[in-house]
Amino acid sequence: MKYGRKAARTGLLAAMALLAGCAGPGSGGEGGAGPDKPFQGKTLVFAAANHPWADAIKPLLPEFEAETGMNVIVQSYFEDQLTQKLILQLTSGTGTPDVFMYRPLQEGRMFDRNGWLEHLDGYVKQDSAYDWSDFSPQAVRSATVDGRLAGIPVVTEQGVLYYRKDLLRQAGIPVPKTLQELAEAARRLHDPASGIYGFVSRGQRSPLVTQVSSFLYSEGGDFTEGGKAAINSPEAIRAFKLYGGLLRDYGPPDVINMSWPQAIAFFAEGKAAFYTDATSIYHSVTDPGRSKVADKVGFAPFPAGSGGSQTYSITSWGMAMNPRTADKDAAWAFIRWATSKENVLAAQALGNTGARKSVWSLPEGTAAFPPELAAVIRGYGDTGIDHDRPVAVHVAEAREAVGEIVQRVMTGYPDIKEKADEQNAVLQSILDRE
């Protein structure tokens, strides 16, 4: 199966005919200026993150504008600036931006509670050509709030083990398949005197939560169980000790100050044997312009704990519709086009990890990825946990509660049960408020 621009145009025209013939759910538009270009003269504002996925879509916009008659204005921001801008505009009740990128697990529940996300269930279900079943079920669950579809997945992430092939080969160490094997391999390769540390990952209090999540799931735990906080469970304590212990014993001295940019840069400098993080940031270690070990990096499935190998598989970025947009049909036409099979393939061909399963089955869909990494992602299939942090409206506070326990391990406290009980009560109070 191949997806081309001709197929994209055919699908877009079919969708426009559908919208012109029967207005979309809750439509606020007038239908436009005719069946060929139903949105002639319409202007749509798209608020985007400064992200490689957006960079892949922008050059394709003239095609969309020519087919629809719509004028698309793209406003780009750094991710935190985007969140601040969206909160400011959406709070004011404005109809712009009409469409925007957002982070479902970071802002989704808060945006939805405030009525800032148009629910898209009706749109995806009425359009069989869109092939909603093609999207990863975990990605869809990440973008779903209280059973309602709040956005369309555009960028996905899974947990993966990055490792130095040369160091393992020289030491005769096989690629770790379990967390205990990872800890033992990190111990053996840890040689700070020679400038090599056994393990690096995120150590900052809030950022580390998304990465300790895979340890937590693989030990059989989760942040909550049955709607109740569970970060003081035996499984959680084992996971936090494993992750925090790796960073304490085999990580660089300043790892407690590292988020992903610092941790991945450290690994790309050739200073660590192992690194766990998201699949979506692999460019930083495989690009010879940014990595001193670009030809020495291997990728492996997340190692198994006592509960098996369980990592997150999430939507890190989605597209959402402003409920107050002046023309919901125009907004959906743009979202549908941007997330079509053809455009998912176009973005994935540039190394963006998309959410459509069919694209991952195409050679063109994996050509931009290291073969080993593509095999890991395909191997995960429909498995994986649909969140990488506590699912909460006040997610920033929830992350802090978890991160404090892990940092207690990193700073050398021998017993974290008391701290885990304390922070579990904090997390439960956050959930109770919601």
SULMOMO-V833641 format. One record per residue. N is the residue number from 0. RES is the residue in three letters. PHI is phi in whole degrees, -180 to 180 (* if undefined). PSI is psi in radians with two decimals (* if undefined). D_FIRST is the distance of its C-alpha to the first C-alpha in Angstrom with 1 decimal. Layout:
N:RES:PHI:PSI:D_FIRST / N:RES:PHI:PSI:D_FIRST
This chain:
0:MET:*:2.35:0.0 / 1:LYS:-130:2.54:3.8 / 2:TYR:-113:2.22:6.9 / 3:GLY:-126:3.09:10.0 / 4:ARG:-67:-0.56:13.6 / 5:LYS:-63:-0.74:13.8 / 6:ALA:-65:-0.66:11.5 / 7:ALA:-63:-0.74:13.7 / 8:ARG:-65:-0.74:16.7 / 9:THR:-61:-0.80:15.9 / 10:GLY:-63:-0.69:15.5 / 11:LEU:-65:-0.77:18.6 / 12:LEU:-64:-0.68:20.6 / 13:ALA:-63:-0.73:19.9 / 14:ALA:-65:-0.70:21.0 / 15:MET:-66:-0.65:24.0 / 16:ALA:-63:-0.70:25.0 / 17:LEU:-62:-0.78:24.9 / 18:LEU:-67:-0.67:27.1 / 19:ALA:-68:-0.60:29.4 / 20:GLY:-80:-0.63:29.9 / 21:CYS:-144:1.94:30.6 / 22:ALA:-55:2.51:31.5 / 23:GLY:-65:2.97:29.7 / 24:PRO:-56:2.17:31.5 / 25:GLY:68:0.47:34.8 / 26:SER:-56:2.43:34.0 / 27:GLY:-114:0.06:36.6 / 28:GLY:-94:3.04:35.3 / 29:GLU:-105:-0.05:36.5 / 30:GLY:97:-0.25:33.3 / 31:GLY:90:-2.74:33.6 / 32:ALA:-113:0.42:34.5 / 33:GLY:137:2.84:32.4 / 34:PRO:-66:-0.53:29.0 / 35:ASP:-76:-0.74:27.5 / 36:LYS:-132:1.32:28.7 / 37:PRO:-68:-0.20:30.0 / 38:PHE:-117:0.46:30.9 / 39:GLN:-55:2.22:32.8 / 40:GLY:86:-0.11:35.4 / 41:LYS:-79:2.54:34.2 / 42:THR:-119:2.29:34.3 / 43:LEU:-122:2.35:32.4 / 44:VAL:-104:2.18:33.4 / 45:PHE:-115:2.02:30.8 / 46:ALA:-92:2.04:32.5 / 47:ALA:-121:2.66:30.4 / 48:ALA:-81:2.66:31.1 / 49:ASN:-73:1.54:31.4 / 50:HIS:-140:2.57:28.2 / 51:PRO:-57:-0.53:25.4 / 52:TRP:-64:-0.79:22.9 / 53:ALA:-63:-0.66:25.2 / 54:ASP:-64:-0.55:25.5 / 55:ALA:-74:-0.55:21.8 / 56:ILE:-81:-0.63:21.8 / 57:LYS:-55:-0.77:25.1 / 58:PRO:-65:-0.30:24.1 / 59:LEU:-89:-0.16:21.5 / 60:LEU:-61:-0.67:24.3 / 61:PRO:-56:-0.61:25.6 / 62:GLU:-63:-0.79:22.5 / 63:PHE:-64:-0.77:22.9 / 64:GLU:-64:-0.68:26.6 / 65:ALA:-65:-0.67:26.3 / 66:GLU:-76:-0.56:24.2 / 67:THR:-104:-0.37:26.3 / 68:GLY:81:0.05:29.7 / 69:MET:-86:2.54:30.0 / 70:ASN:-104:2.12:31.6 / 71:VAL:-107:2.14:30.3 / 72:ILE:-103:2.12:32.9 / 73:VAL:-101:2.20:31.7 / 74:GLN:-113:2.10:34.4 / 75:SER:-111:2.46:33.7 / 76:TYR:-143:2.71:35.8 / 77:PHE:-65:2.69:36.1 / 78:GLU:-58:-0.76:35.0 / 79:ASP:-70:-0.60:38.5 / 80:GLN:-66:-0.66:39.5 / 81:LEU:-61:-0.81:36.6 / 82:THR:-60:-0.81:37.8 / 83:GLN:-62:-0.74:41.3 / 84:LYS:-64:-0.77:40.4 / 85:LEU:-63:-0.78:38.4 / 86:ILE:-60:-0.76:41.3 / 87:LEU:-63:-0.83:43.8 / 88:GLN:-72:-0.77:42.0 / 89:LEU:-70:-0.58:40.8 / 90:THR:-62:-0.61:44.3 / 91:SER:-75:-0.18:45.8 / 92:GLY:83:0.26:43.8 / 93:THR:-73:2.73:42.2 / 94:GLY:-88:0.01:39.1 / 95:THR:-122:2.55:37.7 / 96:PRO:-68:2.67:35.4 / 97:ASP:-74:-0.66:33.3 / 98:VAL:-135:2.54:30.3 / 99:PHE:-151:2.69:30.5 / 100:MET:-82:2.56:29.0 / 101:TYR:-154:2.91:30.8 / 102:ARG:-104:1.79:30.9 / 103:PRO:-55:-0.71:30.5 / 104:LEU:-84:-0.26:32.5 / 105:GLN:-96:-0.73:35.1 / 106:GLU:-119:-0.21:35.8 / 107:GLY:-56:-0.87:33.9 / 108:ARG:-68:-0.65:36.7 / 109:MET:-68:-0.77:39.4 / 110:PHE:-62:-0.74:37.5 / 111:ASP:-66:-0.74:36.8 / 112:ARG:-60:-0.58:40.4 / 113:ASN:-86:0.02:41.6 / 114:GLY:76:0.50:39.5 / 115:TRP:-99:0.04:37.5 / 116:LEU:-124:2.12:34.0 / 117:GLU:-72:2.25:32.7 / 118:HIS:-76:2.30:31.1 / 119:LEU:-107:0.15:27.6 / 120:ASP:-54:-0.80:27.1 / 121:GLY:-64:-0.64:27.7 / 122:TYR:-65:-0.83:25.2 / 123:VAL:-73:-0.48:22.2 / 124:LYS:-82:-0.47:23.3 / 125:GLN:-84:-0.12:23.9 / 126:ASP:-119:1.56:20.5 / 127:SER:-65:-0.52:17.9 / 128:ALA:-68:-0.41:15.3 / 129:TYR:-69:-0.48:15.8 / 130:ASP:61:1.12:14.5 / 131:TRP:-61:-0.51:17.4 / 132:SER:-67:-0.20:16.6 / 133:ASP:-76:-0.28:13.7 / 134:PHE:-80:2.51:16.5 / 135:SER:-55:2.25:18.3 / 136:PRO:-63:-0.59:21.3 / 137:GLN:-67:-0.70:23.7 / 138:ALA:-63:-0.71:22.7 / 139:VAL:-63:-0.77:23.3 / 140:ARG:-63:-0.62:26.7 / 141:SER:-61:-0.57:27.7 / 142:ALA:-96:0.19:27.4 / 143:THR:-107:2.32:29.2 / 144:VAL:-122:2.10:33.0 / 145:ASP:51:0.73:35.2 / 146:GLY:81:0.08:32.4 / 147:ARG:-119:2.41:31.3 / 148:LEU:-77:2.01:28.2 / 149:ALA:-99:-0.27:29.8 / 150:GLY:-167:2.97:26.8 / 151:ILE:-105:2.21:23.1 / 152:PRO:-63:2.34:22.0 / 153:VAL:-122:-0.55:21.0 / 154:VAL:-130:2.29:22.0 / 155:THR:-113:2.84:22.3 / 156:GLU:-142:2.52:24.6 / 157:GLN:-132:2.73:25.3 / 158:GLY:-79:2.52:28.3 / 159:VAL:-149:2.67:28.2 / 160:LEU:-96:2.03:31.0 / 161:TYR:-90:2.43:31.4 / 162:TYR:-148:2.80:33.7 / 163:ARG:-91:1.87:35.4 / 164:LYS:-61:-0.69:34.3 / 165:ASP:-67:-0.72:37.4 / 166:LEU:-68:-0.72:39.9 / 167:LEU:-66:-0.71:38.6 / 168:ARG:-64:-0.79:38.6 / 169:GLN:-63:-0.60:42.1 / 170:ALA:-91:-0.07:43.5 / 171:GLY:67:0.61:41.8 / 172:ILE:-105:2.21:40.2 / 173:PRO:-73:2.77:37.0 / 174:VAL:-62:2.20:34.3 / 175:PRO:-61:2.34:35.8 / 176:LYS:-108:-0.20:34.1 / 177:THR:-130:2.84:36.8 / 178:LEU:-67:-0.59:38.6 / 179:GLN:-66:-0.69:41.8 / 180:GLU:-65:-0.62:40.4 / 181:LEU:-63:-0.80:39.2 / 182:ALA:-62:-0.72:42.8 / 183:GLU:-68:-0.72:44.3 / 184:ALA:-66:-0.70:42.1 / 185:ALA:-62:-0.69:42.8 / 186:ARG:-62:-0.78:46.5 / 187:ARG:-68:-0.58:46.5 / 188:LEU:-93:-0.12:44.7 / 189:HIS:-70:2.01:46.7 / 190:ASP:-148:1.23:49.0 / 191:PRO:-55:-0.56:50.1 / 192:ALA:-61:-0.49:52.8 / 193:SER:-99:0.10:50.1 / 194:GLY:84:0.28:48.0 / 195:ILE:-119:2.17:45.4 / 196:TYR:-105:2.61:44.9 / 197:GLY:-70:-0.57:43.3 / 198:PHE:-154:2.49:41.1 / 199:VAL:-142:2.54:40.3 / 200:SER:-165:-2.96:38.6 / 201:ARG:-72:2.30:39.5 / 202:GLY:-119:-0.23:43.2 / 203:GLN:-63:2.59:44.0 / 204:ARG:-56:-0.90:44.9 / 205:SER:-80:-0.84:42.2 / 206:PRO:-60:-0.54:39.3 / 207:LEU:-66:-0.35:39.7 / 208:VAL:-61:-0.71:39.0 / 209:THR:-65:-0.46:35.2 / 210:GLN:-92:-0.55:35.4 / 211:VAL:-70:-0.30:38.1 / 212:SER:-57:-0.70:35.9 / 213:SER:-67:-0.61:33.9 / 214:PHE:-64:-0.74:37.2 / 215:LEU:-62:-0.85:38.4 / 216:TYR:-65:-0.69:35.5 / 217:SER:-72:-0.31:35.6 / 218:GLU:-92:0.07:39.3 / 219:GLY:92:0.18:38.7 / 220:GLY:-110:-3.05:39.8 / 221:ASP:-158:2.96:38.6 / 222:PHE:-69:-0.57:40.4 / 223:THR:-135:2.70:41.3 / 224:GLU:-136:2.11:41.8 / 225:GLY:61:0.56:42.3 / 226:GLY:82:0.01:42.6 / 227:LYS:-111:2.55:45.4 / 228:ALA:-58:2.44:45.5 / 229:ALA:-139:0.54:45.0 / 230:ILE:-88:0.16:45.3 / 231:ASN:-115:0.23:48.5 / 232:SER:-70:2.79:47.2 / 233:PRO:-56:-0.66:47.6 / 234:GLU:-65:-0.74:43.9 / 235:ALA:-65:-0.77:43.8 / 236:ILE:-63:-0.70:46.9 / 237:ARG:-61:-0.77:45.5 / 238:ALA:-65:-0.77:42.3 / 239:PHE:-66:-0.63:44.3 / 240:LYS:-68:-0.67:46.7 / 241:LEU:-63:-0.92:43.9 / 242:TYR:-67:-0.90:42.2 / 243:GLY:-62:-0.63:45.4 / 244:GLY:-67:-0.68:47.0 / 245:LEU:-60:-0.78:44.3 / 246:LEU:-70:-0.65:44.8 / 247:ARG:-70:-0.78:48.6 / 248:ASP:-88:-0.53:49.1 / 249:TYR:-129:0.14:46.5 / 250:GLY:-97:2.93:45.4 / 251:PRO:-67:2.76:47.0 / 252:PRO:-57:-0.59:50.2 / 253:ASP:-101:0.40:48.8 / 254:VAL:-62:-0.44:45.7 / 255:ILE:-66:-0.27:47.1 / 256:ASN:-101:0.11:46.5 / 257:MET:-96:2.23:42.9 / 258:SER:-99:-2.92:39.9 / 259:TRP:-66:-0.64:36.4 / 260:PRO:-62:-0.68:37.1 / 261:GLN:-73:-0.71:40.2 / 262:ALA:-68:-0.77:38.8 / 263:ILE:-71:-0.55:35.7 / 264:ALA:-66:-0.65:37.9 / 265:PHE:-63:-0.78:40.3 / 266:PHE:-66:-0.72:37.6 / 267:ALA:-66:-0.40:36.3 / 268:GLU:-76:-0.11:39.9 / 269:GLY:84:0.41:39.8 / 270:LYS:-103:0.03:42.4 / 271:ALA:-140:2.59:40.7 / 272:ALA:-84:-0.64:39.2 / 273:PHE:-132:2.64:37.1 / 274:TYR:-152:2.26:35.5 / 275:THR:-112:2.30:33.7 / 276:ASP:-170:-2.86:31.8 / 277:ALA:-82:2.62:28.5 / 278:THR:-63:-0.54:25.2 / 279:SER:-70:-0.24:24.8 / 280:ILE:-106:0.36:27.8 / 281:TYR:-63:-0.45:26.9 / 282:HIS:-53:-0.62:27.1 / 283:SER:-65:-0.35:30.9 / 284:VAL:-110:-0.16:31.2 / 285:THR:-109:-0.16:28.7 / 286:ASP:-85:2.01:29.7 / 287:PRO:-59:-0.39:32.6 / 288:GLY:-74:-0.30:34.1 / 289:ARG:-120:-0.20:34.6 / 290:SER:-129:2.32:34.9 / 291:LYS:-82:-0.16:37.4 / 292:VAL:-124:0.52:35.4 / 293:ALA:-55:-0.61:31.9 / 294:ASP:-94:0.16:31.5 / 295:LYS:-120:0.10:33.2 / 296:VAL:-93:2.29:31.2 / 297:GLY:-113:2.86:29.4 / 298:PHE:-132:2.40:27.5 / 299:ALA:-142:2.71:28.0 / 300:PRO:-58:2.69:27.5 / 301:PHE:-61:2.32:30.4 / 302:PRO:-63:2.61:33.4 / 303:ALA:-81:2.47:34.6 / 304:GLY:-105:-2.78:37.8 / 305:SER:-68:-0.27:39.9 / 306:GLY:-105:0.24:37.3 / 307:GLY:94:-3.02:34.4 / 308:SER:-93:1.88:31.7 / 309:GLN:-133:1.93:31.0 / 310:THR:-121:2.98:29.7 / 311:TYR:-78:2.67:28.7 / 312:SER:-144:1.78:25.1 / 313:ILE:-133:2.94:25.7 / 314:THR:-92:1.99:25.0 / 315:SER:-86:-0.54:27.1 / 316:TRP:-136:2.39:26.5 / 317:GLY:-130:3.00:25.5 / 318:MET:-111:2.36:25.9 / 319:ALA:-129:2.77:28.7 / 320:MET:-109:2.35:30.4 / 321:ASN:-72:2.12:34.2 / 322:PRO:-60:-0.34:35.8 / 323:ARG:-101:0.18:38.3 / 324:THR:-57:2.57:36.0 / 325:ALA:-70:-0.37:37.3 / 326:ASP:-144:1.69:34.1 / 327:LYS:-68:-0.55:31.8 / 328:ASP:-65:-0.72:29.4 / 329:ALA:-66:-0.72:29.1 / 330:ALA:-63:-0.77:28.6 / 331:TRP:-67:-0.67:25.8 / 332:ALA:-57:-0.68:24.1 / 333:PHE:-71:-0.79:24.1 / 334:ILE:-61:-0.78:23.0 / 335:ARG:-60:-0.77:20.1 / 336:TRP:-63:-0.83:19.0 / 337:ALA:-65:-0.47:19.6 / 338:THR:-111:0.31:17.6 / 339:SER:-68:2.84:14.6 / 340:LYS:-57:-0.71:11.1 / 341:GLU:-65:-0.75:11.3 / 342:ASN:-81:-0.49:14.8 / 343:VAL:-63:-0.73:14.3 / 344:LEU:-64:-0.75:11.8 / 345:ALA:-60:-0.72:14.6 / 346:ALA:-72:-0.67:17.2 / 347:GLN:-71:-0.50:15.7 / 348:ALA:-64:-0.29:15.3 / 349:LEU:-102:0.17:19.1 / 350:GLY:98:0.18:19.7 / 351:ASN:-88:2.28:19.9 / 352:THR:-81:1.78:19.1 / 353:GLY:-86:3.09:17.1 / 354:ALA:-107:-0.05:17.1 / 355:ARG:-88:2.16:13.6 / 356:LYS:-64:-0.66:12.6 / 357:SER:-64:-0.57:8.8 / 358:VAL:-68:-0.60:9.3 / 359:TRP:-69:-0.30:11.5 / 360:SER:-87:-0.13:9.0 / 361:LEU:-94:2.45:7.3 / 362:PRO:-56:-0.67:9.9 / 363:GLU:-67:-0.43:10.4 / 364:GLY:-77:-0.32:11.2 / 365:THR:-117:0.00:14.0 / 366:ALA:-62:-0.52:15.2 / 367:ALA:-82:-0.14:18.1 / 368:PHE:-103:2.56:19.4 / 369:PRO:-55:2.33:21.7 / 370:PRO:-52:-0.67:20.0 / 371:GLU:-65:-0.69:22.7 / 372:LEU:-70:-0.75:22.2 / 373:ALA:-59:-0.69:18.4 / 374:ALA:-65:-0.68:19.3 / 375:VAL:-63:-0.82:21.9 / 376:ILE:-64:-0.79:19.8 / 377:ARG:-64:-0.62:17.1 / 378:GLY:-65:-0.49:20.2 / 379:TYR:-67:-0.53:21.7 / 380:GLY:54:-2.29:18.9 / 381:ASP:-93:0.29:20.5 / 382:THR:-92:3.01:24.0 / 383:GLY:118:2.76:26.3 / 384:ILE:-95:2.39:29.0 / 385:ASP:-86:0.27:28.2 / 386:HIS:-148:2.66:31.2 / 387:ASP:-126:0.35:32.8 / 388:ARG:-162:2.94:36.1 / 389:PRO:-60:2.41:38.4 / 390:VAL:-86:1.86:37.1 / 391:ALA:-157:2.72:39.8 / 392:VAL:-68:-0.81:40.8 / 393:HIS:-92:1.10:43.1 / 394:VAL:-67:-0.56:40.6 / 395:ALA:-62:-0.75:42.4 / 396:GLU:-66:-0.69:45.6 / 397:ALA:-64:-0.70:43.7 / 398:ARG:-64:-0.69:42.2 / 399:GLU:-61:-0.69:45.7 / 400:ALA:-62:-0.74:47.1 / 401:VAL:-69:-0.83:44.6 / 402:GLY:-60:-0.54:44.9 / 403:GLU:-66:-0.60:48.6 / 404:ILE:-66:-0.81:48.6 / 405:VAL:-64:-0.71:46.4 / 406:GLN:-67:-0.47:48.5 / 407:ARG:-63:-0.69:51.6 / 408:VAL:-64:-0.79:50.2 / 409:MET:-62:-0.53:49.4 / 410:THR:-92:0.14:53.0 / 411:GLY:99:0.15:54.5 / 412:TYR:-70:2.24:55.7 / 413:PRO:-74:-0.49:56.0 / 414:ASP:-128:2.09:55.6 / 415:ILE:-108:0.09:53.1 / 416:LYS:-61:-0.77:53.7 / 417:GLU:-63:-0.76:56.1 / 418:LYS:-65:-0.68:53.9 / 419:ALA:-63:-0.73:50.9 / 420:ASP:-63:-0.74:53.1 / 421:GLU:-63:-0.84:54.1 / 422:GLN:-73:-0.48:50.7 / 423:ASN:-64:-0.68:49.4 / 424:ALA:-65:-0.64:52.1 / 425:VAL:-64:-0.82:50.9 / 426:LEU:-62:-0.70:47.3 / 427:GLN:-64:-0.64:48.6 / 428:SER:-66:-0.60:50.7 / 429:ILE:-66:-0.78:47.7 / 430:LEU:-65:-0.66:45.8 / 431:ASP:-64:-0.59:49.0 / 432:ARG:-66:-0.36:49.2 / 433:GLU:-98:*:45.8
